[in-house]
Amino acid sequence: MLYLNSKCKPTLNRRAGVKTGVRKRGFNRDLEEFNKHRSLLAALSDDLSLPLLQIKTTLEVLQGKSLSSKASSVHTDSMRLSAEAGLQLIEAYRLTLKAYEHDITHMQPVAIGAVLQDVAHKLEPYAKEYATDLIVDIQGKLTPVLAHKASLEAALQCLGASMIRAQAATTHQKRYYLMLGAHRGSGGVIATGVFSEIEGLSDKTLRTAHNLAGKSHQPLPNIPAGAASGILIADMLCASMWQPLRAAAHRKISGLATSVPVSQQLQFV
């Protein structure tokens, strides 16, 4: 006859329950990440349709008319910018996939001023197309930060390009400006981001936008259709490193920023 020790049952059940709970939580996290990426991919496909449509329209203009070399050059530059904008979004999205697969593990000391200058240089042709003046503003002498350099640059570039387009679409001015800024925050971190005259960007609208991505044509209320995915991709890249984007201000100008810790390795350099 087989006897079962009743005292062992709670222990076995408790251990099984712990294992089941861990598996369930892990599954829920994976499902949440999967749904977030699926929604982002849907928003990205919507946003990529715009540069492709611009290229198609420009090609039709070039084929249908006999244009001067100067006019043809203008249209060619427009196509190049549209293609570069689309490719940049795709490359940034690929980085979010690597972060999801835990491939982004190599953090290194990065000079935040150099990163902002590089991003401004890459955004310059795009800013010129939308009559936007770029300003790089580093508040105080900042020590290097610990970050994944490619992801930080891609996040700021996506964020900057989206806000350049958003400004031009929502307000009507002869010239616009966009500030790439960084300043020391509390708790040994550096806050860095993009700041402009766009209103209504808050933590709540950004979090809500992730749920609306792929379901709404305009997931961010003050960001025109076609520019939202860049902000959402930037948010996910920042979250994969340290902190997601937050509503912030720099020189009393509102915008979105992330917080990056100071590198202890080069703190006194």
Residue pairs with C-beta under 8 A, 6 or more apart in sequence:
33 100
36 210
36 236
37 96
37 97
37 100
38 214
39 210
39 211
39 213
39 214
39 215
40 93
40 96
40 210
40 213
40 214
40 229
40 232
40 233
40 236
41 93
41 214
42 213
42 214
42 215
43 213
43 214
43 219
43 228
43 229
43 232
44 89
44 90
44 93
44 229
44 233
46 214
46 217
46 225
46 226
46 229
47 89
47 225
47 226
47 227
47 228
47 229
47 230
48 86
48 89
48 90
49 226
50 226
51 82
51 83
51 85
51 86
52 82
52 86
54 78
54 79
54 82
55 79
55 82
55 83
58 75
58 78
58 79
58 82
59 79
61 67
61 75
62 72
62 75
67 75
77 125
78 129
81 125
81 126
81 129
84 125
84 126
85 126
85 161
88 154
88 157
88 158
88 161
89 158
89 229
89 230
89 233
91 154
92 154
92 155
92 157
92 158
92 230
92 233
92 234
92 237
93 233
95 104
95 150
95 151
95 154
95 237
96 233
96 236
96 237
96 240
98 104
99 151
99 236
99 237
99 240
99 241
100 240
104 148
104 151
104 240
104 241
106 148
107 146
107 147
107 148
107 241
108 146
108 147
108 148
108 149
109 144
109 145
109 146
109 263
109 265
109 266
110 144
110 145
110 146
110 147
110 149
110 152
110 263
111 144
112 138
112 142
112 144
112 145
112 182
112 190
112 192
112 260
113 136
113 138
113 142
113 182
115 149
115 152
115 153
115 156
115 192
116 136
116 138
116 156
116 180
116 181
116 182
116 192
117 136
118 153
119 153
119 156
119 157
119 160
119 180
120 134
120 136
120 180
122 157
123 134
123 157
123 160
123 161
123 164
123 178
124 134
126 161
126 164
127 133
127 134
127 164
127 178
130 164
130 165
130 167
130 168
130 176
131 168
131 173
131 174
131 175
131 176
132 164
132 167
132 168
132 175
132 176
132 177
132 178
133 175
133 176
133 177
133 178
134 177
134 178
134 179
134 180
135 177
135 178
135 179
135 180
136 179
136 180
136 181
137 179
137 180
137 181
137 182
137 250
137 251
138 181
138 182
138 183
139 181
139 182
139 183
139 184
139 250
139 251
140 183
140 184
142 182
142 183
142 184
142 190
143 190
143 262
143 263
143 266
143 267
143 268
143 269
144 262
144 263
144 265
144 266
144 267
144 269
145 190
145 192
145 260
145 261
145 262
145 263
146 260
146 261
146 262
146 263
146 264
146 265
147 241
147 242
147 260
148 240
148 241
151 237
151 240
151 241
152 237
152 238
152 241
152 260
154 233
154 234
154 237
155 233
155 234
155 235
155 237
155 238
155 258
156 180
156 192
156 193
156 194
156 234
158 230
158 231
158 233
158 234
158 237
159 193
159 194
159 230
159 231
159 234
159 245
159 256
160 178
160 180
160 194
161 227
161 230
162 223
162 227
162 228
162 229
162 230
162 231
162 234
163 178
163 194
163 196
163 198
163 227
163 231
163 255
164 176
164 178
165 224
165 226
165 227
166 196
166 198
166 222
166 223
166 224
166 227
167 176
167 178
167 196
167 197
167 198
168 176
169 224
169 227
170 198
170 222
170 224
171 197
176 196
176 197
177 196
177 197
178 194
178 195
178 196
179 194
179 195
179 196
179 250
179 251
179 253
179 255
180 192
180 193
180 194
180 195
181 192
181 193
181 194
181 195
181 250
181 251
181 253
181 255
181 257
182 190
182 191
182 192
182 250
183 190
183 191
183 250
184 190
184 191
185 191
185 259
188 261
188 262
189 259
189 260
189 261
189 262
190 259
190 260
190 261
190 262
191 248
191 250
191 257
191 258
191 259
191 260
192 257
192 258
192 260
193 245
193 248
193 250
193 255
193 256
193 257
193 258
194 255
194 256
194 257
195 248
195 249
195 250
195 251
195 253
195 254
195 255
195 257
196 253
196 254
196 255
197 253
198 222
198 223
198 254
198 255
199 222
199 254
200 221
200 222
201 220
201 222
201 223
201 247
201 254
201 255
201 256
202 247
203 246
203 247
205 220
205 221
205 222
206 220
206 231
206 235
206 244
206 245
206 247
206 256
208 219
209 219
209 220
209 228
209 231
209 232
210 219
210 232
210 235
212 219
213 219
213 228
213 229
213 232
217 225
218 224
218 225
218 228
219 228
219 232
220 228
220 231
223 231
231 245
231 256
234 245
234 256
235 244
235 245
235 256
236 244
238 244
238 245
238 258
241 258
241 260
242 258
242 259
242 260
242 261
243 258
243 259
243 260
244 258
245 256
245 257
245 258
246 256
246 257
246 258
246 259
247 254
247 255
247 256
248 254
248 255
248 256
248 257
249 255
250 257
